[in-house]
Amino acid sequence: MKNTRFFLTTILTGLLFVACSDDDDQPEVPGVSVSITQDTFSEGDGTVTVTFSSTETFATDVTLAYEVSGSATAGEDYTALPGSLTLATGESSVTQNLVLTDDDEVEANEEITITLTSVDGGSDFIGSNNAVTLTLTDNDSFAFENGILVVHEGNFTQGNASVSFVSEDLSEVQNEIYKSVNEVDSWGDTAQSMAFDGNLAYIVVNNSQTVEVVNRYTFESIGTVDTGLLNPRYITFANGKGYVTNWGDGFNSDDDFVAVIDLENLTVESTIAVPEGPEWILNNEGTLYVAHQGGFNQNNIISVIDASSNMVGTPITVADRPNSMQLSNNELWVLSGGNPAFTGNETAGQLDKINVTTNTVEDTFEFTQTQHPNYLSVDDNSLYYLLDGNVFKMDVSDSSLPTNAEIMGVTFYDMTVNDGRLYGVDAKDFQSNGSLEVYDLSTNSILQSIEVSIIPGGVYFNGNFEF
C-alpha cells in the first residue's frame, strides 16, 4: 500500500505545470486549501463563496471531495451541498456557492464546517488549511423583544386590564397585546404589577386573584396561578420559587401573607404570614425584603425573609407607608411617603439607606411633614423620585436631599428610569387612554409622549431573547 501511494504521488507530481529555475529544482507537491472571506454571516446574506485553492496547478481535472458538518441543518438553514466539485486542468482555484436560507424562525447562532476530505481520492494533496467554519447568525426576533412593556390596571371590576408594547426606538406601539396574541376578549381585572423570570413574565392581577404567566417575548399564555391568592400585589423570585405579596382581606390586619409559588405547576405550595399591607418585594441573593405600606391602613416596616427556609426575621423600621425600594451598591434604599393628610395623622416622607449585610438603617433623609414622595428609581448611582409633581435626582453618595427638581410639572401615576431615560405613565382621567412620557435625562427634555391604554401603572424593559 505504501509503495502504491508513493507511486501515485510521483505520477501526479510529474503532471504539474512547474517552472524550474535550474536543474537542481525539484517539483513542488501541491497543497489544496479551503477559505472563506469572513467567519460570520447573517442568514440574510444570501450566498457564501467557499474557495478551494491549490498551491500548484494540475495537468488533468481533479475531483475535490468535502464534508459538511456543524449545528446548522442542511435543507433548513442552507441548501444541501453536493459534496464534491472539480478543479479544472490548469486552474489554481474553484469555488462552491453555499446558499443560506433566510427563514422566519428565531434561532441561536449556528455553525457550518466544510472539510476537504480528498483530492482525486487521496489525501496526499490536502493542505494544512483543509477546513473552514462559519458562524451563521439569525436576523429574526420575537415580536416583543427589545422594547418597553406597559402594564395597565384597567378599570376596577371591568376586566379590561391590558399590556402595551412600545419598541425601543419609540416608533411602534401595540396596545392589548395579551388579548391579540391569545385571541381572548378579556383576561384580567386590575393588573397590578409584572416581573420577569428567565423567558417568562408573571403578571399579578389583583382583583382577579391570579398571576398570569406568559412568554415575555411572544406573550403567548403559559398558564395561570388561580388559587391560593387574596389581593395579590407584587412578585419576585428566589431558589426556583415565586414569592407574591398578598393583602388578604383588606379590612383584616391579621391575614396578610406572602404566597410561595411552585413555578413548575403554577400552584401556591405554602404561605408565609407577614404584618399588614405587604407591597413591594425584592430578592437580594436569597434574602427577601418586603415593604409594608399598610394596605388600607398604615405601616412602617420592611420584613426580612430567608428564602432558603421561608423564615421571617427581625423587621426593619422605616417611616410610615414605605412605597418603593431599590438596590444599589449592596445597599437597600427605601422611600416612604409618610401618612397623608386625610388620615388625620399626617407624617413626613423619608428616604432610608439600609445595609443589607446587617439589615440596619445606615442613613436617613427626612422630608418635611407635608411632603410625600413616591416612585423611587435608580440608574447607575443616581436615585430619582417624584415629589409634588416634580422629579428629583440624588446621587447615592449625597449627604442631603436635593433642593432643585430635574423635571417639573408632571402628573405621573408611576415612573422608572433606565439607561439615561425616564419613563413616566400618566393615567389622565382614569377612564380614557393614558400615555407614556419618555424623557432624556441628559437634557431633562421630553423625547416623546405615546398614547397607550387605560390606567397605565407600570413600565418594564424587555431585552433580547437568550437561548
C-alpha positions as CSV (number, residue, x, y, z in Angstrom):
1,M,0.0,0.0,0.0
2,K,2.8,2.4,0.9
3,N,4.5,1.7,-2.5
4,T,1.3,2.3,-4.4
5,R,0.7,5.6,-2.6
6,F,4.3,6.7,-3.3
7,F,3.8,5.7,-7.0
8,L,0.5,7.8,-7.3
9,T,2.2,10.8,-5.7
10,T,5.1,10.6,-8.1
11,I,2.9,10.4,-11.1
12,L,0.6,13.3,-10.1
13,T,3.7,15.4,-9.2
14,G,5.0,14.8,-12.6
15,L,1.8,16.1,-14.2
16,L,2.2,19.6,-12.6
17,F,3.0,22.7,-14.6
18,V,6.0,23.8,-12.6
19,A,8.7,26.3,-13.6
20,C,12.1,25.3,-12.5
21,S,15.0,27.8,-12.2
22,D,17.8,25.3,-12.7
23,D,18.4,21.6,-13.0
24,D,18.6,21.2,-9.2
25,D,15.0,22.4,-8.6
26,Q,12.5,19.6,-7.7
27,P,8.8,19.8,-8.5
28,E,6.7,21.1,-5.6
29,V,3.8,18.9,-4.3
30,P,0.6,20.9,-4.5
31,G,-1.5,21.6,-1.4
32,V,-5.2,22.3,-1.7
33,S,-6.8,24.5,1.0
34,V,-10.2,25.9,1.8
35,S,-11.1,29.5,2.6
36,I,-14.0,32.0,3.0
37,T,-13.9,35.8,3.1
38,Q,-15.1,36.1,6.7
39,D,-16.0,34.0,9.7
40,T,-19.6,35.2,10.4
41,F,-22.6,35.6,8.1
42,S,-26.2,36.5,8.7
43,E,-28.8,34.1,7.3
44,G,-30.0,37.0,5.2
45,D,-26.6,37.4,3.4
46,G,-27.8,35.0,0.6
47,T,-24.7,33.2,-0.8
48,V,-21.4,32.5,0.8
49,T,-18.5,31.7,-1.6
50,V,-16.2,28.9,-0.4
51,T,-12.9,28.8,-2.3
52,F,-10.8,25.7,-2.8
53,S,-7.2,26.8,-3.8
54,S,-4.1,24.8,-4.9
55,T,-0.6,26.0,-4.5
56,E,0.2,24.4,-7.9
57,T,-1.9,23.6,-10.9
58,F,-2.7,20.1,-12.1
59,A,-2.3,18.8,-15.7
60,T,-5.7,17.0,-15.5
61,D,-9.1,17.6,-13.9
62,V,-9.0,16.8,-10.2
63,T,-12.0,15.9,-8.1
64,L,-12.2,17.5,-4.7
65,A,-14.4,15.8,-2.1
66,Y,-15.6,17.5,1.1
67,E,-17.8,17.0,4.1
68,V,-20.3,19.5,5.6
69,S,-20.9,19.4,9.4
70,G,-21.9,21.6,12.3
71,S,-25.0,22.6,14.2
72,A,-26.8,24.2,11.2
73,T,-29.1,21.8,9.3
74,A,-28.9,21.2,5.5
75,G,-32.3,21.8,3.9
76,E,-33.3,24.1,6.7
77,D,-30.5,26.6,7.3
78,Y,-28.8,26.2,3.9
79,T,-29.2,24.4,0.6
80,A,-27.6,21.0,0.8
81,L,-24.2,20.8,-1.0
82,P,-23.2,18.0,-3.4
83,G,-20.1,17.1,-1.5
84,S,-17.6,17.3,-4.4
85,L,-16.5,19.6,-7.2
86,T,-13.9,19.6,-10.0
87,L,-10.7,21.7,-10.1
88,A,-10.2,22.0,-13.8
89,T,-6.9,21.4,-15.7
90,G,-4.5,24.3,-15.2
91,E,-6.7,26.1,-12.7
92,S,-5.4,27.1,-9.3
93,S,-8.9,27.5,-7.6
94,V,-12.5,26.7,-7.8
95,T,-15.5,28.0,-5.8
96,Q,-18.5,26.4,-4.2
97,N,-21.6,28.5,-3.5
98,L,-23.2,27.9,-0.1
99,V,-26.8,29.3,-0.3
100,L,-28.2,30.4,3.1
101,T,-31.9,30.1,4.0
102,D,-33.5,33.3,5.3
103,D,-36.4,31.9,7.4
104,D,-38.7,33.4,9.9
105,E,-37.6,31.3,12.9
106,V,-35.8,32.8,15.9
107,E,-32.7,30.7,16.3
108,A,-29.4,30.7,18.2
109,N,-26.2,31.2,16.3
110,E,-25.3,28.0,14.3
111,E,-22.1,26.8,12.7
112,I,-21.3,25.3,9.3
113,T,-17.9,23.5,8.8
114,I,-16.7,22.5,5.4
115,T,-13.8,20.0,5.5
116,L,-11.8,18.9,2.4
117,T,-11.5,15.1,2.7
118,S,-9.8,14.0,-0.5
119,V,-8.1,15.2,-3.7
120,D,-8.7,12.7,-6.5
121,G,-9.5,10.1,-4.0
122,G,-6.4,10.5,-1.8
123,S,-5.2,12.7,1.0
124,D,-1.7,13.5,-0.3
125,F,-2.5,16.9,-1.7
126,I,-4.7,18.1,1.1
127,G,-3.1,21.3,2.5
128,S,-2.8,22.3,6.1
129,N,-5.9,24.7,5.9
130,N,-8.2,21.9,5.0
131,A,-11.4,23.2,6.8
132,V,-13.4,26.4,7.4
133,T,-16.0,27.1,9.9
134,L,-18.5,29.9,9.6
135,T,-20.9,31.2,12.2
136,L,-24.5,31.7,10.9
137,T,-26.4,34.4,12.8
138,D,-30.1,34.9,12.9
139,N,-31.8,38.0,11.6
140,D,-35.2,37.4,13.2
141,S,-36.6,38.4,16.6
142,F,-39.7,37.7,18.6
143,A,-42.5,40.2,18.4
144,F,-41.9,41.8,21.8
145,E,-38.1,41.7,22.1
146,N,-36.1,44.9,22.7
147,G,-38.9,47.1,23.9
148,I,-41.0,48.5,26.6
149,L,-43.9,46.7,28.2
150,V,-46.5,48.9,29.9
151,V,-48.9,47.2,32.3
152,H,-52.4,48.8,32.6
153,E,-54.7,48.3,35.6
154,G,-57.8,49.0,33.6
155,N,-61.0,50.0,35.4
156,F,-61.7,48.2,38.6
157,T,-64.3,45.3,38.2
158,Q,-64.5,45.9,34.4
159,G,-61.9,43.2,33.4
160,N,-60.1,45.4,31.0
161,A,-56.5,45.0,32.3
162,S,-54.0,45.1,29.4
163,V,-50.4,45.3,28.3
164,S,-48.9,47.5,25.7
165,F,-45.6,47.1,23.8
166,V,-43.5,50.1,22.7
167,S,-40.5,49.5,20.5
168,E,-37.1,50.5,21.8
169,D,-36.8,53.4,19.3
170,L,-40.4,54.5,20.4
171,S,-41.6,54.3,16.8
172,E,-44.0,51.4,17.2
173,V,-46.9,51.0,19.7
174,Q,-49.1,47.9,20.1
175,N,-51.9,48.0,22.7
176,E,-53.8,45.0,24.1
177,I,-51.0,42.5,23.2
178,Y,-52.2,39.8,25.5
179,K,-55.6,39.8,24.1
180,S,-54.5,39.9,20.4
181,V,-51.9,37.2,20.8
182,N,-54.1,34.8,22.8
183,E,-57.3,35.7,21.0
184,V,-59.4,36.5,24.1
185,D,-61.8,39.2,24.8
186,S,-60.8,39.7,28.4
187,W,-58.2,38.2,30.7
188,G,-58.0,40.1,34.0
189,D,-59.3,42.7,36.4
190,T,-56.8,45.2,37.6
191,A,-53.2,44.3,36.6
192,Q,-51.1,45.4,39.5
193,S,-47.5,44.6,38.5
194,M,-45.2,42.4,36.5
195,A,-41.9,40.7,36.9
196,F,-39.6,38.5,34.7
197,D,-38.0,35.2,35.5
198,G,-36.0,33.8,32.6
199,N,-38.1,33.8,29.4
200,L,-41.4,34.2,31.3
201,A,-43.3,37.2,32.5
202,Y,-45.6,37.0,35.6
203,I,-48.4,39.5,35.7
204,V,-50.1,39.9,39.1
205,V,-53.8,40.6,38.5
206,N,-55.1,42.0,41.8
207,N,-58.9,41.8,41.6
208,S,-58.9,38.6,39.6
209,Q,-56.8,37.0,42.4
210,T,-54.5,35.5,39.8
211,V,-51.0,35.6,38.4
212,E,-50.9,35.3,34.6
213,V,-47.8,33.7,33.1
214,V,-46.8,34.4,29.5
215,N,-43.7,34.1,27.3
216,R,-42.2,37.5,27.7
217,Y,-41.1,37.7,24.1
218,T,-44.2,36.4,22.3
219,F,-46.8,37.0,25.1
220,E,-48.3,33.6,24.4
221,S,-50.1,32.3,27.6
222,I,-48.3,29.7,29.6
223,G,-50.7,29.3,32.4
224,T,-52.3,30.9,35.4
225,V,-51.9,30.7,39.2
226,D,-55.6,30.9,40.1
227,T,-56.0,29.6,43.6
228,G,-54.4,30.4,47.0
229,L,-54.1,34.2,46.3
230,L,-56.0,37.0,48.0
231,N,-55.4,40.6,46.8
232,P,-52.0,39.8,45.3
233,R,-49.7,42.8,44.8
234,Y,-46.1,42.1,43.7
235,I,-43.9,39.1,42.8
236,T,-40.2,38.2,42.9
237,F,-38.2,35.0,42.5
238,A,-35.7,33.1,44.6
239,N,-34.5,29.5,44.7
240,G,-36.7,28.5,41.8
241,K,-39.9,29.7,43.5
242,G,-42.1,32.7,43.1
243,Y,-43.0,34.9,46.1
244,V,-46.2,37.0,45.9
245,T,-47.3,39.6,48.4
246,N,-50.9,39.4,49.4
247,W,-53.1,41.9,51.4
248,G,-55.5,39.1,52.3
249,D,-58.8,40.7,53.4
250,G,-58.0,44.4,53.3
251,F,-60.1,45.0,56.4
252,N,-58.4,42.2,58.4
253,S,-55.0,43.3,59.7
254,D,-54.0,39.7,60.6
255,D,-54.4,37.7,57.4
256,D,-51.7,39.2,55.2
257,F,-49.2,36.8,53.6
258,V,-46.5,36.0,51.0
259,A,-47.6,33.1,48.8
260,V,-44.8,30.7,47.7
261,I,-45.4,29.6,44.1
262,D,-44.3,26.3,42.6
263,L,-43.2,27.6,39.2
264,E,-43.4,24.2,37.6
265,N,-47.1,23.5,38.2
266,L,-48.1,27.1,38.9
267,T,-49.7,26.5,42.3
268,V,-49.3,28.0,45.8
269,E,-47.4,25.5,47.7
270,S,-47.2,27.4,51.0
271,T,-47.7,30.8,52.6
272,I,-45.7,33.0,54.9
273,A,-47.6,35.1,57.4
274,V,-46.4,38.7,57.5
275,P,-47.6,42.0,59.0
276,E,-50.3,44.2,57.4
277,G,-50.0,45.6,53.9
278,P,-47.1,43.9,52.1
279,E,-46.4,45.6,48.8
280,W,-43.0,45.7,47.0
281,I,-40.9,42.7,47.3
282,L,-37.2,42.4,46.3
283,N,-34.7,39.5,46.3
284,N,-31.1,40.1,47.2
285,E,-29.1,36.9,47.0
286,G,-31.8,34.8,48.7
287,T,-32.9,37.4,51.2
288,L,-36.4,38.8,50.5
289,Y,-37.3,42.3,51.5
290,V,-41.0,43.3,51.8
291,A,-42.1,46.8,52.1
292,H,-45.3,47.1,54.3
293,Q,-47.2,50.2,53.1
294,G,-50.1,49.1,55.2
295,G,-52.9,48.1,52.8
296,F,-55.9,50.2,53.6
297,N,-54.1,51.3,56.8
298,Q,-50.6,52.5,57.5
299,N,-47.4,50.5,58.3
300,N,-43.8,51.3,58.7
301,I,-41.6,48.2,58.4
302,I,-39.6,46.1,55.9
303,S,-39.9,42.4,56.5
304,V,-36.8,40.3,56.0
305,I,-37.4,36.7,54.8
306,D,-34.8,33.9,54.3
307,A,-35.9,32.3,51.1
308,S,-34.0,29.1,51.9
309,S,-36.2,28.5,54.9
310,N,-39.1,30.9,54.4
311,M,-38.5,32.1,57.9
312,V,-39.3,35.8,58.8
313,G,-36.5,37.6,60.6
314,T,-36.4,40.8,62.6
315,P,-38.2,43.6,60.7
316,I,-36.5,46.9,59.8
317,T,-38.4,50.0,60.9
318,V,-38.5,52.9,58.5
319,A,-41.0,55.7,58.1
320,D,-44.8,55.5,57.5
321,R,-46.0,53.9,54.3
322,P,-42.9,52.7,52.5
323,N,-43.9,52.7,48.9
324,S,-40.8,51.8,46.8
325,M,-37.4,50.1,47.2
326,Q,-34.2,49.9,45.1
327,L,-31.0,48.0,45.5
328,S,-27.7,49.9,44.6
329,N,-24.1,49.1,45.5
330,N,-25.1,46.5,48.1
331,E,-27.4,48.9,49.8
332,L,-31.2,48.9,50.0
333,W,-32.9,52.3,49.5
334,V,-36.4,52.6,50.9
335,L,-38.7,55.5,50.1
336,S,-41.6,56.1,52.4
337,G,-44.4,58.5,51.6
338,G,-45.5,59.2,55.2
339,N,-49.1,59.3,56.2
340,P,-51.2,61.6,54.0
341,A,-53.2,64.4,55.5
342,F,-56.6,62.7,55.1
343,T,-55.6,60.2,57.7
344,G,-55.7,62.9,60.4
345,N,-52.2,61.8,61.4
346,E,-50.0,63.3,58.7
347,T,-46.4,62.3,58.9
348,A,-43.3,63.2,56.8
349,G,-41.9,61.2,54.0
350,Q,-38.4,59.7,54.4
351,L,-35.6,58.0,52.4
352,D,-33.6,55.3,54.3
353,K,-30.4,53.6,53.3
354,I,-30.2,50.1,54.7
355,N,-27.0,47.9,55.0
356,V,-28.1,44.6,53.6
357,T,-25.3,42.8,55.4
358,T,-26.5,43.9,58.9
359,N,-30.1,44.8,57.9
360,T,-29.8,48.0,59.8
361,V,-30.6,51.6,58.7
362,E,-27.3,53.4,58.0
363,D,-28.6,56.8,57.0
364,T,-31.9,58.6,57.0
365,F,-33.1,61.6,54.8
366,E,-36.2,63.3,56.1
367,F,-38.7,65.3,54.1
368,T,-41.0,68.0,55.7
369,Q,-44.3,66.8,57.2
370,T,-46.3,67.8,54.2
371,Q,-44.0,66.2,51.6
372,H,-45.0,62.7,50.4
373,P,-42.5,61.4,47.8
374,N,-43.1,58.3,45.7
375,Y,-41.7,56.1,42.9
376,L,-38.1,55.6,43.8
377,S,-36.0,54.5,40.9
378,V,-32.3,54.0,40.3
379,D,-30.0,54.4,37.3
380,D,-26.3,53.7,37.9
381,N,-25.5,55.7,41.1
382,S,-28.4,58.1,40.8
383,L,-31.7,57.9,42.6
384,Y,-34.9,59.5,41.2
385,Y,-38.2,60.1,42.9
386,L,-41.4,62.1,42.4
387,L,-42.5,64.8,44.8
388,D,-45.4,67.2,44.3
389,G,-45.4,66.8,40.5
390,N,-41.6,67.2,40.2
391,V,-38.8,64.7,39.6
392,F,-35.8,65.0,41.8
393,K,-32.3,63.4,41.4
394,M,-30.0,62.4,44.2
395,D,-26.6,60.7,44.0
396,V,-26.2,57.7,46.3
397,S,-23.2,59.4,47.9
398,D,-25.1,62.7,48.6
399,S,-25.4,63.7,52.2
400,S,-28.7,65.6,51.9
401,L,-31.8,65.6,49.8
402,P,-31.8,67.7,46.6
403,T,-33.4,71.1,46.6
404,N,-33.9,71.6,42.9
405,A,-36.0,69.4,40.6
406,E,-34.8,67.9,37.4
407,I,-38.2,67.8,35.7
408,M,-41.2,69.8,36.7
409,G,-44.9,69.8,36.3
410,V,-45.6,66.1,35.6
411,T,-48.7,64.0,36.6
412,F,-47.2,60.5,36.7
413,Y,-49.1,57.6,38.1
414,D,-45.8,55.7,38.1
415,M,-42.3,56.2,36.8
416,T,-39.0,54.4,36.4
417,V,-35.6,55.2,34.9
418,N,-33.4,53.1,32.6
419,D,-30.2,53.8,30.7
420,G,-30.4,57.5,30.8
421,R,-34.1,57.9,30.2
422,L,-37.1,58.5,32.4
423,Y,-40.3,56.7,31.7
424,G,-43.4,58.0,33.3
425,V,-47.0,56.9,32.8
426,D,-49.9,59.3,33.1
427,A,-53.4,57.8,33.8
428,K,-55.1,61.1,32.6
429,D,-58.7,60.9,33.7
430,F,-58.6,57.2,34.6
431,Q,-61.3,56.5,32.1
432,S,-59.7,57.1,28.7
433,N,-56.4,56.1,27.3
434,G,-53.3,57.2,29.3
435,S,-49.8,58.0,28.0
436,L,-46.2,57.0,28.3
437,E,-43.9,60.0,28.7
438,V,-40.2,59.5,27.8
439,Y,-37.5,62.0,28.9
440,D,-33.8,62.3,28.1
441,L,-32.1,62.6,31.4
442,S,-29.0,64.2,29.9
443,T,-31.1,67.3,29.0
444,N,-34.2,66.6,31.1
445,S,-36.3,67.2,27.9
446,I,-39.2,65.1,26.8
447,L,-38.5,62.9,23.8
448,Q,-41.9,61.6,23.1
449,S,-45.5,61.3,24.5
450,I,-47.1,58.0,23.5
451,E,-50.7,57.1,23.8
452,V,-51.2,53.7,25.5
453,S,-54.3,52.2,27.1
454,I,-56.5,52.7,30.2
455,I,-54.7,53.4,33.6
456,P,-51.1,52.6,32.8
457,G,-49.5,51.6,36.1
458,G,-46.0,50.2,35.4
459,V,-43.2,50.2,32.9
460,Y,-40.9,47.2,32.3
461,F,-38.0,46.7,29.9
462,N,-37.7,43.6,27.7
463,G,-34.3,42.8,26.2
464,N,-33.0,40.2,23.8
465,F,-34.2,36.6,23.9
466,E,-31.4,34.5,25.3
467,F,-31.0,30.8,24.2
